[in-house]
């Protein structure tokens, strides 16, 4: 397996996306989200966690990271629409997610299709 190097532009975009996902995590603890129901914070927490996992996959130059990011984007938009969360946060999430998806799809061929690294060296 050839070593896949991470271009600088993917590094910058992934770091910015990681920061935005980590800034979305405190949203789970706001009183307005807790008032929506017992399971709503859990569902939103799963969505944010899976977005974080997808960005880690992209950081490691894996195609499954981009695929998971697109899936979680669709689930997040459907969930926000179902909960009537049409706020600035909703439209900002759509804007930056579509921007990142287009950027990641441009670099999709450079990413590794394998699920794991083969560079495991036993002791």
Order of alpha helices (4+ residues) and beta strands (2+ residues): alpha-alpha-alpha-alpha-alpha
